[in-house]
Amino acid sequence: MCHNKELFTTLLCLPKPIAATLPNGRKEFVTHSSTMRVTKDLILHGVLYVPSFRYNLLSVSRLSNPDGSYVIFTPKHYIM
């Protein structure tokens, strides 16, 4: 979930709006989704564009796959 349009590589209109629940409990209807390059090697697909939300959120469970991959966070780094 991202509020900054400039971070998207492309921005596509969804065929049907998606209801997303924000951490504050409010529901927003999302009309756009896209691909986002986080780092040189990390590209995220299906990122929701929510301009009314002030933060960018990343789902760790979406980063880890059922094939056994995992994510480790330290105070200064993350390891995938």
Steps between C-alpha positions, in 0.01 A plus 500: 500500500657829393386862503777644281415484130863577406622164637301295248651388171153499341154560641212285379130549559342196667200347321305522826585701818644303791406576862816532712490535878762742630677453838272765654197283411375727223411340167619651174398394153811451288467564127863467387778245537843459351859381512759663723878463504616503863866419430698390197407138570161538670197573284152485651192428292140581585583793729186697585499876447327672794559877468295586810723292732816677623725194524636218286437150636672178404358159583776272623278197445473595132881511477545151642387212280371156586821360349685569825634851446508733797573858604721605794501856637781656702517860628684613186440234233268235367594166351284311257 
